[in-house]
Amino acid sequence: MAFKRINKEFCLTDSTVNCYGYRLLTEGLQMDRFTPPVGFFMHNRDKGIAVRWQDFKTEGDKLYATPSVNTNLFPTLADEIEAGFYVAASVGSIVALEVSEDETLKLDGQTGFTVTKWYPREISIVDIPGNYNAIARDCSAPTRKINIVGGLSKLYDENDNLLYDLSGNLQLNIIEKTMSNIKPQLTVAMLSGLSLADGATQGQADTAFADLLARANRTDALEKELKELKASQNSEALAAIIAAGKKDGKLTVELAAKLEKDYAGNPEGLKSLVDTLPAQNRVTGKAADLSGVPEKYRGKTREDLYVAGLLEPLKSECPEYFNQIMKGEI
Protein backbone atom coordinates (compact mmCIF):
# COMPACT_ATOMS: atom_id res chain seq x y z
CA MET A 1 0.00 0.00 0.00
CA ALA A 2 1.29 3.45 -0.92
CA PHE A 3 1.22 6.11 1.78
CA LYS A 4 2.85 9.44 2.48
CA ARG A 5 3.78 10.76 5.87
CA ILE A 6 2.94 14.42 6.38
CA ASN A 7 5.46 16.63 8.18
CA LYS A 8 2.74 18.51 10.05
CA GLU A 9 1.32 18.11 13.50
CA PHE A 10 -2.44 18.32 13.86
CA CYS A 11 -4.03 19.44 17.09
CA LEU A 12 -6.64 16.67 17.43
CA THR A 13 -8.45 17.88 20.54
CA ASP A 14 -8.25 20.05 23.63
CA SER A 15 -10.51 20.91 26.55
CA THR A 16 -12.09 24.05 25.10
CA VAL A 17 -15.77 24.49 24.22
CA ASN A 18 -16.72 23.36 20.71
CA CYS A 19 -19.27 25.06 18.47
CA TYR A 20 -22.00 22.70 19.70
CA GLY A 21 -21.74 24.09 23.22
CA TYR A 22 -20.17 21.12 25.03
CA ARG A 23 -16.54 20.13 25.58
CA LEU A 24 -14.30 17.07 25.94
CA LEU A 25 -11.72 16.94 28.70
CA THR A 26 -8.35 15.92 27.29
CA GLU A 27 -7.42 14.44 30.67
CA GLY A 28 -10.35 12.03 30.30
CA LEU A 29 -9.27 10.72 26.88
CA GLN A 30 -8.71 6.95 26.96
CA MET A 31 -5.91 6.76 24.36
CA ASP A 32 -5.48 2.99 24.80
CA ARG A 33 -9.00 2.52 23.41
CA PHE A 34 -8.33 4.57 20.27
CA THR A 35 -7.12 1.61 18.26
CA PRO A 36 -6.37 1.36 15.43
CA PRO A 37 -5.66 5.12 15.31
CA VAL A 38 -7.17 5.79 11.88
CA GLY A 39 -9.22 8.52 10.27
CA PHE A 40 -11.51 9.07 7.30
CA PHE A 41 -11.92 12.00 4.95
CA MET A 42 -14.78 14.26 6.07
CA HIS A 43 -16.04 11.42 8.34
CA ASN A 44 -17.02 9.35 5.28
CA ARG A 45 -16.27 5.74 6.20
CA ASP A 46 -17.60 4.41 2.91
CA LYS A 47 -14.63 5.87 1.03
CA GLY A 48 -12.13 3.96 3.17
CA ILE A 49 -9.36 4.91 5.58
CA ALA A 50 -7.70 8.19 4.62
CA VAL A 51 -5.05 8.56 7.33
CA ARG A 52 -3.23 6.72 10.08
CA TRP A 53 -2.26 8.85 13.09
CA GLN A 54 1.09 8.47 14.87
CA ASP A 55 3.58 10.23 17.12
CA PHE A 56 0.95 11.35 19.64
CA LYS A 57 2.04 13.94 22.19
CA THR A 58 0.38 16.40 24.53
CA GLU A 59 1.16 20.02 25.29
CA GLY A 60 -0.96 21.17 28.19
CA ASP A 61 -4.51 20.12 27.31
CA LYS A 62 -3.77 19.82 23.57
CA LEU A 63 -3.26 16.45 21.88
CA TYR A 64 -1.10 16.46 18.73
CA ALA A 65 -0.35 13.76 16.15
CA THR A 66 1.02 13.48 12.61
CA PRO A 67 -0.86 11.73 9.78
CA SER A 68 0.24 9.29 7.11
CA VAL A 69 -2.05 9.58 4.09
CA ASN A 70 -3.37 6.58 2.14
CA THR A 71 -2.36 7.74 -1.34
CA ASN A 72 -3.91 4.70 -3.02
CA LEU A 73 -7.43 5.82 -2.13
CA PHE A 74 -6.69 9.55 -1.81
CA PRO A 75 -3.96 10.37 -4.36
CA THR A 76 -4.20 14.17 -3.99
CA LEU A 77 -4.95 14.51 -0.28
CA ALA A 78 -1.31 14.62 0.88
CA ASP A 79 -0.50 17.46 -1.51
CA GLU A 80 -3.65 19.32 -0.47
CA ILE A 81 -2.67 19.03 3.18
CA GLU A 82 0.87 20.19 2.54
CA ALA A 83 -0.43 23.09 0.46
CA GLY A 84 -2.68 24.18 3.31
CA PHE A 85 -6.09 23.36 1.78
CA TYR A 86 -6.92 20.76 4.45
CA VAL A 87 -5.40 21.70 7.79
CA ALA A 88 -7.98 20.58 10.35
CA ALA A 89 -8.74 17.28 12.05
CA SER A 90 -12.12 16.28 13.46
CA VAL A 91 -12.72 13.83 16.28
CA GLY A 92 -15.53 11.56 15.11
CA SER A 93 -17.81 8.88 16.54
CA ILE A 94 -17.01 9.83 20.11
CA VAL A 95 -17.78 7.24 22.76
CA ALA A 96 -18.85 9.04 25.93
CA LEU A 97 -18.06 7.00 29.04
CA GLU A 98 -18.78 9.68 31.65
CA VAL A 99 -20.69 12.95 31.25
CA SER A 100 -21.33 15.72 33.76
CA GLU A 101 -23.51 18.82 34.06
CA ASP A 102 -21.44 20.05 37.03
CA GLU A 103 -21.46 23.86 36.81
CA THR A 104 -17.95 24.03 38.23
CA LEU A 105 -16.62 22.25 35.14
CA LYS A 106 -18.20 24.69 32.69
CA LEU A 107 -16.24 27.42 30.93
CA ASP A 108 -17.45 30.80 29.76
CA GLY A 109 -19.80 30.34 26.83
CA GLN A 110 -20.40 26.65 27.57
CA THR A 111 -24.11 25.85 27.23
CA GLY A 112 -23.83 22.06 27.15
CA PHE A 113 -22.37 19.30 29.26
CA THR A 114 -18.76 18.22 29.90
CA VAL A 115 -17.56 14.81 28.71
CA THR A 116 -15.15 13.75 31.43
CA LYS A 117 -14.20 10.30 30.13
CA TRP A 118 -14.22 9.34 26.45
CA TYR A 119 -12.42 8.05 23.37
CA PRO A 120 -12.86 8.43 19.58
CA ARG A 121 -13.33 5.64 17.04
CA GLU A 122 -11.76 7.72 14.26
CA ILE A 123 -10.30 11.19 13.65
CA SER A 124 -10.95 12.58 10.18
CA ILE A 125 -9.24 15.10 7.97
CA VAL A 126 -11.80 17.89 7.38
CA ASP A 127 -12.14 21.29 5.78
CA ILE A 128 -14.20 23.03 8.51
CA PRO A 129 -13.93 21.75 12.11
CA GLY A 130 -16.19 22.35 15.07
CA ASN A 131 -13.70 23.41 17.74
CA TYR A 132 -11.95 26.70 17.01
CA ASN A 133 -8.66 26.48 18.82
CA ALA A 134 -5.60 25.34 16.83
CA ILE A 135 -4.67 24.37 13.29
CA ALA A 136 -2.11 21.95 11.93
CA ARG A 137 1.44 23.17 12.32
CA ASP A 138 4.60 22.41 10.43
CA CYS A 139 6.84 20.18 12.51
CA SER A 140 9.82 22.29 11.53
CA ALA A 141 8.13 25.40 12.92
CA PRO A 142 6.31 24.28 16.10
CA THR A 143 5.71 27.82 17.33
CA ARG A 144 3.42 28.63 14.39
CA LYS A 145 -0.16 28.26 15.59
CA ILE A 146 -3.46 29.37 14.12
CA ASN A 147 -6.81 28.81 15.84
CA ILE A 148 -8.80 25.81 14.55
CA VAL A 149 -8.85 22.22 15.85
CA GLY A 150 -10.66 18.96 15.49
CA GLY A 151 -14.37 19.29 15.09
CA LEU A 152 -16.75 17.02 16.98
CA SER A 153 -19.26 15.03 14.97
CA LYS A 154 -21.41 12.50 16.80
CA LEU A 155 -21.45 11.32 20.39
CA TYR A 156 -22.23 7.67 21.24
CA ASP A 157 -22.37 5.46 24.31
CA GLU A 158 -20.42 2.21 24.61
CA ASN A 159 -23.22 0.25 22.90
CA ASP A 160 -23.25 2.45 19.77
CA ASN A 161 -26.43 4.26 20.81
CA LEU A 162 -26.43 7.81 19.44
CA LEU A 163 -26.40 10.35 22.27
CA TYR A 164 -25.78 13.61 20.41
CA ASP A 165 -25.82 14.55 16.73
CA LEU A 166 -24.73 17.53 14.69
CA SER A 167 -28.11 19.22 15.14
CA GLY A 168 -27.61 19.25 18.90
CA ASN A 169 -30.42 16.80 19.63
CA LEU A 170 -30.03 14.49 22.61
CA GLN A 171 -31.60 11.04 22.39
CA LEU A 172 -33.82 11.00 25.50
CA ASN A 173 -34.18 7.22 25.84
CA ILE A 174 -30.40 6.82 26.01
CA ILE A 175 -29.89 9.89 28.18
CA GLU A 176 -32.34 8.53 30.75
CA LYS A 177 -30.21 5.40 31.19
CA THR A 178 -26.66 6.71 30.95
CA MET A 179 -26.71 10.50 31.15
CA SER A 180 -29.65 11.35 33.39
CA ASN A 181 -28.08 14.60 34.55
CA ILE A 182 -28.14 16.20 31.08
CA LYS A 183 -30.95 18.60 30.15
CA PRO A 184 -31.84 18.28 26.45
CA GLN A 185 -32.20 21.32 24.26
CA LEU A 186 -35.78 22.17 23.34
CA THR A 187 -35.89 21.27 19.67
CA VAL A 188 -38.80 22.04 17.35
CA ALA A 189 -39.79 18.35 17.36
CA MET A 190 -39.87 18.26 21.18
CA LEU A 191 -41.91 21.46 21.40
CA SER A 192 -44.44 20.07 18.94
CA GLY A 193 -44.64 16.70 20.68
CA LEU A 194 -45.29 18.35 24.05
CA SER A 195 -47.77 20.86 22.59
CA LEU A 196 -45.57 23.77 23.61
CA ALA A 197 -45.09 27.06 21.83
CA ASP A 198 -41.73 28.16 20.48
CA GLY A 199 -39.79 29.89 23.23
CA ALA A 200 -41.02 27.61 26.02
CA THR A 201 -38.71 27.31 29.01
CA GLN A 202 -37.05 24.13 30.26
CA GLY A 203 -39.36 24.22 33.30
CA GLN A 204 -42.45 24.31 31.08
CA ALA A 205 -41.05 21.42 29.08
CA ASP A 206 -40.38 19.42 32.25
CA THR A 207 -43.95 20.02 33.46
CA ALA A 208 -45.44 19.06 30.08
CA PHE A 209 -43.29 15.94 29.91
CA ALA A 210 -44.32 14.90 33.44
CA ASP A 211 -47.97 15.37 32.48
CA LEU A 212 -47.43 13.27 29.37
CA LEU A 213 -45.93 10.48 31.47
CA ALA A 214 -48.83 10.67 33.94
CA ARG A 215 -51.38 10.38 31.14
CA ALA A 216 -49.48 7.45 29.69
CA ASN A 217 -49.50 5.73 33.09
CA ARG A 218 -53.26 6.31 33.46
CA THR A 219 -53.83 4.85 30.00
CA ASP A 220 -51.77 1.77 30.88
CA ALA A 221 -53.75 1.29 34.10
CA LEU A 222 -57.08 1.63 32.26
CA GLU A 223 -56.01 -0.87 29.61
CA LYS A 224 -55.01 -3.32 32.33
CA GLU A 225 -58.34 -2.86 34.12
CA LEU A 226 -60.32 -3.39 30.91
CA LYS A 227 -58.28 -6.49 30.12
CA GLU A 228 -58.98 -7.96 33.57
CA LEU A 229 -62.70 -7.11 33.29
CA LYS A 230 -62.95 -8.80 29.89
CA ALA A 231 -61.18 -11.90 31.21
CA SER A 232 -63.61 -12.06 34.16
CA GLN A 233 -66.64 -11.66 31.89
CA ASN A 234 -65.35 -14.35 29.55
CA SER A 235 -64.82 -16.73 32.47
CA GLU A 236 -68.34 -16.15 33.77
CA ALA A 237 -69.85 -16.60 30.30
CA LEU A 238 -67.94 -19.86 29.79
CA ALA A 239 -69.13 -21.23 33.12
CA ALA A 240 -72.75 -20.38 32.28
CA ILE A 241 -72.55 -22.05 28.85
CA ILE A 242 -70.95 -25.19 30.33
CA ALA A 243 -73.57 -25.40 33.08
CA ALA A 244 -76.39 -25.01 30.57
CA GLY A 245 -74.86 -27.65 28.32
CA LYS A 246 -74.69 -30.12 31.20
CA LYS A 247 -78.21 -29.35 32.33
CA ASP A 248 -79.58 -29.85 28.83
CA GLY A 249 -77.82 -33.18 28.64
CA LYS A 250 -75.50 -32.04 25.85
CA LEU A 251 -72.16 -32.30 27.68
CA THR A 252 -70.54 -35.01 29.74
CA VAL A 253 -68.26 -34.01 32.58
CA GLU A 254 -65.17 -34.98 30.55
CA LEU A 255 -66.28 -33.16 27.40
CA ALA A 256 -67.29 -30.08 29.39
CA ALA A 257 -63.84 -29.86 31.00
CA LYS A 258 -62.10 -30.17 27.64
CA LEU A 259 -64.29 -27.58 25.93
CA GLU A 260 -63.90 -25.15 28.80
CA LYS A 261 -60.13 -25.34 28.36
CA ASP A 262 -60.13 -25.24 24.56
CA TYR A 263 -62.50 -22.26 24.38
CA ALA A 264 -60.98 -20.19 27.19
CA GLY A 265 -61.46 -16.55 26.22
CA ASN A 266 -63.89 -17.45 23.44
CA PRO A 267 -67.38 -17.85 24.94
CA GLU A 268 -69.03 -16.97 21.63
CA GLY A 269 -67.31 -19.89 19.92
CA LEU A 270 -68.24 -22.30 22.72
CA LYS A 271 -71.89 -21.24 22.68
CA SER A 272 -72.04 -21.70 18.91
CA LEU A 273 -70.67 -25.22 19.29
CA VAL A 274 -72.91 -26.24 22.23
CA ASP A 275 -76.00 -24.91 20.42
CA THR A 276 -75.40 -27.42 17.62
CA LEU A 277 -75.42 -30.41 20.01
CA PRO A 278 -78.82 -32.14 20.37
CA ALA A 279 -80.20 -32.64 23.88
CA GLN A 280 -80.11 -36.10 25.45
CA ASN A 281 -77.61 -37.40 22.89
CA ARG A 282 -74.16 -38.41 24.03
CA VAL A 283 -70.76 -38.59 22.41
CA THR A 284 -70.80 -42.25 23.56
CA GLY A 285 -73.95 -42.90 21.54
CA LYS A 286 -75.92 -43.76 24.67
CA ALA A 287 -79.28 -42.18 25.45
CA ALA A 288 -80.84 -41.83 28.86
CA ASP A 289 -83.62 -44.33 29.68
CA LEU A 290 -86.05 -42.14 31.60
CA SER A 291 -88.76 -44.73 32.02
CA GLY A 292 -89.46 -45.06 35.70
CA VAL A 293 -87.27 -42.08 36.56
CA PRO A 294 -89.18 -39.55 38.69
CA GLU A 295 -89.41 -36.01 37.31
CA LYS A 296 -87.39 -34.56 40.20
CA TYR A 297 -84.25 -36.35 38.93
CA ARG A 298 -84.58 -35.60 35.21
CA GLY A 299 -82.43 -33.05 33.42
CA LYS A 300 -80.12 -32.56 36.39
CA THR A 301 -76.36 -32.95 36.41
CA ARG A 302 -74.46 -34.90 38.99
CA GLU A 303 -73.51 -31.62 40.62
CA ASP A 304 -77.16 -30.48 40.68
CA LEU A 305 -78.25 -33.73 42.31
CA TYR A 306 -75.44 -33.54 44.86
CA VAL A 307 -76.26 -29.98 45.87
CA ALA A 308 -79.97 -30.87 46.15
CA GLY A 309 -79.14 -33.93 48.28
CA LEU A 310 -80.74 -36.29 45.69
CA LEU A 311 -77.82 -38.55 44.82
CA GLU A 312 -78.44 -41.10 47.57
CA PRO A 313 -82.21 -41.25 46.95
CA LEU A 314 -81.55 -41.64 43.19
CA LYS A 315 -79.14 -44.49 43.84
CA SER A 316 -81.83 -46.33 45.81
CA GLU A 317 -84.73 -45.63 43.46
CA CYS A 318 -83.05 -45.75 40.01
CA PRO A 319 -79.64 -47.46 40.29
CA GLU A 320 -79.11 -47.76 36.49
CA TYR A 321 -79.85 -44.08 35.90
CA PHE A 322 -77.63 -43.29 38.91
CA ASN A 323 -74.72 -45.23 37.39
CA GLN A 324 -75.14 -43.39 34.05
CA ILE A 325 -75.10 -40.07 35.90
CA MET A 326 -71.97 -40.96 37.88
CA LYS A 327 -70.10 -42.15 34.75
CA GLY A 328 -70.93 -38.91 32.97
CA GLU A 329 -72.86 -40.73 30.24
CA ILE A 330 -75.84 -38.48 30.69
Secondary structure, DSSP 4 states (H G I P E B T S, - for coil): --EEE-SEEEEEE-SSB-TTS-EE-GGGB-GGGS-S-EE-BTTBGGG---EEEEEEEEETTEEEEEEEEETTT-TTHHHHHHTTS--EEEEEEEEEEEEE--GGGPPTT--S-EEEEEEEEEEEEESS-SB-S---EETT-TT---S-B-EE--EE-TTS-EEE-TT--B-HHHHHHH-TTPPPP--HHHHHHTT--TT--HHHHHHHHHHHHHHHHHHHHHHHHHHHHHHHHHHHHHHHHHHHHHHTT---HHHHHHHHHHTTT-HHHHHHHHHTSPTTB-TTS-B---TT--GGGTT--HHHHHHTT-HHHHHHH-HHHHHHHHTT--
